[in-house]
Amino acid sequence: MARSGTFVAMSPSGPPRTTVFISYDHRDGAWLDRVRVHLKPLEHDYGVEVWDDTRIRGGATWRAELAVALRSARVALLLVSADFLASDFIVSDELPALLDAARREGLAILPLIVSPSRFTASALARFQAVNDPARPLVGLPPAEQEAVLVRMTDQILGALCIETGMRDYVSPRVLTTLREDPTRLHLMGQLRRLTLLRTELRGFTTISEVLDPETLTRLIHDYLTALTGIVFELDGTLDRYAGHALTAYWGAPVAVEDAADRACTAALRMADAVRRMNPELVTQGLPPMRQHIAITTGNVLVGNLGSDQRFNYSIAGDTVDVLERLVRLDYQFSADVLVTEFTRAELRTPFETRLLSEAVHVLGKTAPIAVFALSAAPQAS
């Protein structure tokens, strides 16, 4: 299986789910043939199995075959037409099973509109179609039809990655959004304006010197669990852990208008989480943890910055470099949370900030930047 590390994932209760399940009406068989041509590279290059009812073996119990295919499916491709929506079998047997799998197990549903129908008035309308329902394939010139089918293949790959890779990076709420609209996930990389957050612990060496490995591991686990929960509560994306440090961001894969506010809210909640953890350390005769957080905003390359062996939805660019250098400047200022002028300018609500310096020189940046201390959330009116 080529590139298996990128697209294989374990379902909650079964084997790897890498099947693309195609649901269609037999009168749309010509479209099925063309779709299968475009899906061949997925079978060759990614080891994805493509299933439709022509795969049912002679003499087999079709309901059993259908159930097996559904259990292994990660994506359901629906060839939507008037005949499709009028089919008693599809409406009564296939669609309920598909919708249940989408609700319970995260099956991604991708409608492909092949001919005019009442798709927008159906229960399927909540799923983002591959193509504009007002411009079905049958009405397009051949070149445009092929372009839509190429886009379909890209979206299927994206949908596979939503389950096989993205569940570790985003909250269940964001994961549901991506399932319903896989077009939001751009794996090939995009330049997006994001707000980034990075944490560091100071004085951790002292703690690590006196704790045994098991206790130290549990402390880091509890600390990162609390911080990651805060990121996900605010629909942020987890970028990475590096020892006891955490990096997260807001604005991708799902864009939000208040990315700066969410990041600042997360920082203040993280500071409070550490304050709640420290009394237990003190009772053990250990020094309290001292956390430092840096936040900045800017244009960032975001996408699958991994390899054939490992999926890695991550970020890169000058803004990331600024963040990593800024987080190390806490010794210059008596502040737990540093916010750059770029983030402060995008705050939509009045967080309490205090100017620390109008001209901080960050390694790698020619122009100095203004840095503020974030001290409190907006007061409720």
C-alpha positions in Angstrom: 0.0 0.0 0.0 1.7 3.2 -1.1 1.7 6.1 1.3 -0.2 4.1 3.9 0.9 6.3 6.7 -1.0 9.2 5.2 -4.4 7.8 4.8 -4.9 4.7 7.1 -6.8 5.3 10.3 -8.4 3.1 12.9 -12.1 3.3 13.4 -13.3 3.4 17.0 -14.2 -0.3 16.9 -12.8 -2.0 13.9 -10.2 -2.3 11.1 -8.7 0.5 9.0 -11.4 2.3 7.1 -10.2 3.3 3.7 -13.1 2.4 1.4 -14.9 4.9 -0.8 -18.5 3.8 -1.0 -20.3 4.9 -4.1 -24.1 5.2 -4.0 -25.9 5.7 -7.3 -29.0 4.8 -9.4 -28.3 2.3 -12.2 -29.7 4.7 -14.7 -26.6 6.8 -14.0 -24.3 4.0 -14.8 -22.4 6.0 -17.4 -21.4 8.5 -14.7 -20.3 5.7 -12.4 -17.9 4.5 -15.1 -16.4 8.0 -15.5 -16.1 8.4 -11.8 -14.3 5.1 -11.4 -11.7 6.2 -14.0 -10.9 9.2 -11.9 -10.7 7.2 -8.7 -8.2 4.7 -10.1 -5.2 6.7 -8.9 -6.5 6.5 -5.4 -6.5 2.8 -5.6 -3.0 2.6 -7.2 -1.3 5.3 -5.2 -3.0 5.3 -1.8 -4.4 1.8 -1.4 -7.9 3.1 -1.2 -10.7 0.6 -2.1 -13.5 1.8 -4.2 -16.8 0.0 -3.7 -20.1 0.1 -5.6 -22.8 -2.6 -6.0 -21.2 -4.0 -9.1 -18.7 -5.6 -6.6 -21.4 -7.8 -5.1 -20.5 -11.4 -5.9 -22.9 -13.7 -7.6 -25.0 -15.7 -5.2 -24.0 -13.5 -2.3 -26.5 -11.9 0.2 -26.5 -8.4 -1.1 -27.5 -6.9 2.3 -24.6 -8.6 4.0 -22.2 -7.3 1.3 -23.6 -3.8 1.6 -23.2 -3.9 5.4 -19.5 -5.0 5.1 -18.8 -2.3 2.6 -20.4 0.4 4.9 -18.4 -0.8 7.9 -15.1 -0.2 6.1 -16.1 3.0 4.3 -14.6 6.3 5.2 -16.2 8.4 2.4 -19.6 8.0 0.7 -19.7 9.5 -2.8 -23.3 10.0 -3.9 -24.1 10.4 -7.6 -27.2 12.6 -7.2 -29.8 12.8 -9.8 -33.6 12.9 -10.0 -33.5 9.1 -10.4 -31.2 8.8 -7.4 -33.6 10.8 -5.1 -36.6 8.8 -6.5 -35.1 5.4 -5.9 -37.1 3.6 -3.2 -34.1 1.4 -2.4 -31.7 4.3 -2.0 -34.1 6.4 0.1 -35.2 3.5 2.2 -32.1 1.3 2.6 -28.8 3.0 1.6 -29.3 6.6 2.7 -30.5 5.9 6.2 -27.4 3.6 6.7 -25.1 6.3 5.3 -26.6 9.1 7.4 -26.4 7.0 10.5 -22.7 6.2 9.8 -22.1 9.9 9.3 -23.7 10.7 12.6 -22.2 7.9 14.7 -18.8 7.1 13.1 -17.8 10.2 11.1 -18.4 8.9 7.6 -17.8 11.8 5.2 -20.6 12.3 2.6 -19.8 13.9 -0.7 -22.7 14.5 -3.1 -21.7 14.8 -6.8 -24.6 16.4 -8.7 -24.8 14.6 -12.0 -28.1 15.9 -13.3 -30.9 18.3 -12.3 -32.8 17.3 -9.1 -34.3 18.6 -5.9 -31.0 18.1 -4.0 -31.2 21.5 -2.3 -34.6 20.6 -0.9 -33.5 17.2 0.4 -31.9 16.0 3.6 -28.6 15.8 1.8 -28.4 19.6 1.3 -26.5 20.0 4.6 -23.5 18.2 3.0 -21.3 20.3 0.8 -21.6 19.1 -2.8 -18.6 18.7 -5.0 -20.1 20.9 -7.7 -22.7 23.6 -7.7 -26.2 22.0 -7.7 -27.3 24.6 -10.2 -24.6 23.4 -12.6 -24.9 19.6 -12.7 -22.4 17.6 -14.7 -24.8 16.7 -17.5 -25.1 20.4 -18.5 -21.3 21.1 -18.5 -19.0 20.8 -21.5 -16.7 17.8 -21.4 -13.6 19.8 -20.2 -15.6 21.2 -17.3 -17.0 17.8 -16.4 -13.4 16.4 -16.2 -12.4 19.4 -14.0 -15.2 18.7 -11.6 -14.2 15.0 -11.4 -10.6 16.0 -10.7 -11.8 18.3 -7.9 -13.9 15.3 -6.6 -10.8 13.2 -6.3 -9.0 15.9 -4.4 -12.0 16.3 -2.0 -12.1 12.6 -1.4 -8.4 12.6 -0.4 -9.1 15.6 1.9 -12.1 13.7 3.4 -9.9 10.7 4.1 -7.3 12.9 5.9 -10.0 14.5 8.0 -10.5 11.2 9.8 -7.0 9.7 9.5 -5.1 12.8 10.5 -7.1 15.8 11.6 -8.8 14.3 14.7 -5.6 14.8 16.6 -5.4 18.5 15.7 -8.9 19.9 16.1 -11.9 19.7 18.5 -14.8 17.4 17.8 -16.9 20.4 16.9 -14.4 21.5 14.2 -14.1 17.9 13.0 -17.8 17.8 12.4 -17.6 21.0 10.4 -14.9 19.5 8.2 -16.9 16.3 7.7 -19.9 18.2 6.4 -17.7 20.4 4.2 -14.3 18.8 3.4 -13.6 21.7 1.0 -12.5 23.7 4.0 -9.4 21.5 4.4 -6.6 22.5 2.0 -3.9 20.0 2.4 -1.6 21.3 -0.3 -1.0 24.5 1.7 -2.4 27.9 1.9 -1.2 31.3 3.0 -3.7 32.2 5.8 -3.8 35.0 8.4 -3.7 33.1 11.7 -3.2 34.0 15.4 -0.5 31.8 17.0 0.1 30.9 20.6 3.0 29.2 22.3 3.6 28.2 25.9 6.8 27.6 27.8 7.4 26.6 31.4 10.2 28.3 33.4 12.0 26.6 36.2 11.0 23.2 34.9 14.6 21.9 35.2 14.4 22.3 39.0 11.2 20.2 39.1 12.6 17.5 36.7 15.7 17.1 38.9 13.7 16.0 41.9 10.9 14.0 40.4 11.2 10.4 39.3 10.5 9.8 35.5 7.0 8.3 36.1 5.9 11.3 38.2 7.5 13.8 35.8 5.7 12.2 32.9 2.4 12.3 34.6 2.9 16.0 35.5 3.7 16.9 31.8 0.7 14.8 30.7 -1.7 16.5 33.1 -0.3 20.0 32.1 -0.6 19.4 28.4 -4.0 17.8 28.7 -5.4 20.9 30.5 -3.9 23.2 27.9 -5.1 21.2 24.9 -8.6 21.0 26.4 -8.6 24.8 26.5 -7.5 25.1 22.8 -10.2 22.7 21.7 -12.9 24.4 23.8 -12.2 27.6 21.8 -12.0 25.7 18.5 -8.3 26.2 18.0 -5.9 23.9 16.2 -3.2 22.1 18.0 0.1 22.3 16.1 2.6 20.4 18.2 4.0 19.5 21.5 7.8 20.0 22.1 8.6 18.5 25.5 6.4 20.5 27.9 5.8 23.3 25.3 2.6 23.7 23.3 1.9 25.5 20.0 -1.6 26.2 18.8 -3.4 28.6 16.4 -6.7 29.9 15.3 -8.0 30.6 11.7 -7.3 27.2 10.0 -8.5 24.8 8.9 -11.8 26.6 9.7 -11.6 30.4 9.4 -12.9 32.4 12.4 -13.4 36.2 12.6 -12.2 36.5 16.2 -9.0 34.5 16.1 -7.1 37.0 18.2 -9.8 37.1 20.9 -9.9 33.3 21.1 -6.1 33.0 21.4 -6.1 35.7 24.2 -8.9 34.0 26.0 -7.1 30.7 25.8 -3.9 32.2 27.2 -5.8 33.6 30.2 -7.5 30.3 30.8 -4.1 28.5 30.6 -2.6 30.8 33.2 -5.6 30.1 35.5 -5.1 26.3 34.9 -1.5 26.5 36.0 -2.5 28.5 39.1 -4.9 25.7 40.0 -2.2 23.0 39.5 0.5 24.7 41.6 -0.9 24.1 45.1 -0.5 20.4 44.6 3.1 20.8 43.6 3.8 23.0 46.7 2.3 20.4 49.0 4.8 17.9 47.5 7.6 20.3 48.4 8.2 21.4 44.8 8.4 24.9 43.4 5.3 26.1 41.5 5.3 26.1 37.7 5.9 29.4 36.0 4.3 29.6 32.6 5.1 32.1 29.9 2.9 32.5 26.8 3.5 34.4 23.6 0.8 35.4 21.0 1.2 36.9 17.6 -0.7 37.3 14.3 0.3 37.2 10.7 0.4 35.4 7.4 1.3 31.7 7.8 1.7 28.8 5.4 -0.6 26.0 6.7 -1.3 22.6 5.3 0.1 19.0 5.2 3.8 19.8 5.8 4.6 16.1 6.3 5.8 13.3 4.1 4.6 10.1 2.5 5.3 8.4 5.8 3.6 10.8 8.2 0.7 13.2 7.9 1.6 16.6 9.6 -0.9 19.4 9.4 1.3 22.2 10.5 2.4 25.8 10.0 5.5 27.5 8.8 6.8 31.0 7.9 8.2 34.2 9.3 5.3 34.6 11.8 6.1 31.2 13.3 9.7 32.3 13.8 8.6 35.5 15.5 6.4 33.5 17.9 9.2 31.1 18.9 11.6 33.9 19.5 9.1 36.1 21.3 8.3 33.4 23.9 11.9 33.4 25.0 11.8 37.1 25.8 9.9 36.8 29.1 13.0 37.5 31.1 12.9 41.1 29.8 9.4 41.7 31.1 7.4 41.0 34.2 4.5 39.6 32.3 3.1 36.1 31.9 1.4 36.7 28.5 3.1 38.7 25.7 1.0 39.9 22.8 2.4 41.6 19.7 1.0 44.7 18.2 -0.3 42.6 15.3 -2.6 40.6 17.5 -3.7 43.6 19.6 -4.8 45.4 16.5 -7.2 42.6 15.6 -8.9 42.2 19.0 -12.6 42.7 18.6 -13.2 43.1 22.3 -11.4 45.3 24.9 -8.9 43.0 26.6 -6.8 44.7 29.2 -3.3 45.2 27.8 -0.2 47.2 28.9 2.5 48.4 26.6 5.8 46.9 27.5 7.9 48.2 24.7 7.4 50.0 21.4 10.5 48.6 19.8 11.4 45.0 20.6 14.0 43.6 18.3 13.3 40.0 17.4 16.0 38.0 15.8 15.4 37.7 12.1 13.1 40.8 11.9 14.5 44.0 10.5 11.8 46.3 11.9 11.2 46.3 15.7 7.7 45.4 17.0 5.6 46.6 19.8 4.9 44.2 22.6 2.1 44.3 25.2 1.3 42.4 28.4 -2.1 40.8 28.4 -3.5 41.0 31.9 -7.3 40.4 31.9 -10.2 39.5 29.8 -12.9 42.1 28.9 -15.2 43.0 31.7 -18.8 41.8 31.3 -21.1 44.7 30.7 
